[in-house]
Each structure stands twice: as C-alpha cells, then as structure tokens.
C-alpha cells in the first residue's frame, strides 16, 4: 500500500482543500499523514473559524480527522514556536523536529504540498 503525505506550508485559505483531501483518502482506507510547517501551522489554531460566511471551519475538520482513521498528524516544532501556537493546537497533533519533518517527506511515496 502506498503512503501519502499532505504537507501544509501555507496559511489557511477560504476553502480547506488539504484537510478535505486527507479525509477523502482516509475514507477510502488509503493511509495519509499530515505535516504542518511554516505558515501552515496556522491551520491548527483551535479557534479557527470559517474564513467566509457559510464556509467550513478548519478547526472542526481537524478535530474530525481521527474519526476517519487519519491519526498521523505532525507539526514542525520550530514553526509552532515561531507562530506561538504551542498551547493552541489539538493535543493529538504531534510536534516533531525539523529533521524528523524532513524524514517524513523523504519516507513518503507521494507528497502533496499545499
């Protein structure tokens, strides 16, 4: 079975495509890992609301990921500290060093960067 890494490096957008892609892959029993780094860590703010009226709140989608067996969620510690989000992220998202983050990218068979 192939492994897919969704590497989120950009700040939240009005449409949460990277998160929806992770849910879709997991719904079809395809293993998926998410890695948040750079401005991508802003997706993890627990109080992040929808970015437009009627939109989907990224914080709610992230909370639902474990229900879809999408449990491999990682965040780069350096980026987390840079944006001051150490205490404002879901507990199930594991902090990793920059070196471990690079290892995740290298080990994946498919890497999609948003």
Residue, then its C-alpha position, 0 to 999 in steps of 0.5 A: x500500500x502506498x503512503x501519502x503525505x499532505x504537507x501544509x506550508x501555507x496559511x489557511x485559505x477560504x476553502x480547506x482543500x488539504x484537510x478535505x483531501x486527507x479525509x477523502x483518502x482516509x475514507x477510502x482506507x488509503x493511509x495519509x499523514x499530515x505535516x504542518x510547517x511554516x505558515x501552515x501551522x496556522x491551520x491548527x489554531x483551535x479557534x479557527x473559524x470559517x474564513x467566509x460566511x457559510x464556509x467550513x471551519x478548519x478547526x472542526x475538520x481537524x478535530x474530525x480527522x481521527x474519526x476517519x482513521x487519519x491519526x498521523x498528524x505532525x507539526x514542525x516544532x520550530x514553526x509552532x514556536x515561531x507562530x506561538x501556537x504551542x498551547x493552541x493546537x489539538x493535543x493529538x497533533x504531534x510536534x516533531x523536529x525539523x529533521x524528523x519533518x524532513x524524514x517524513x517527506x523523504x519516507x513518503x511515496x507521494x507528497x502533496x504540498x499545499 
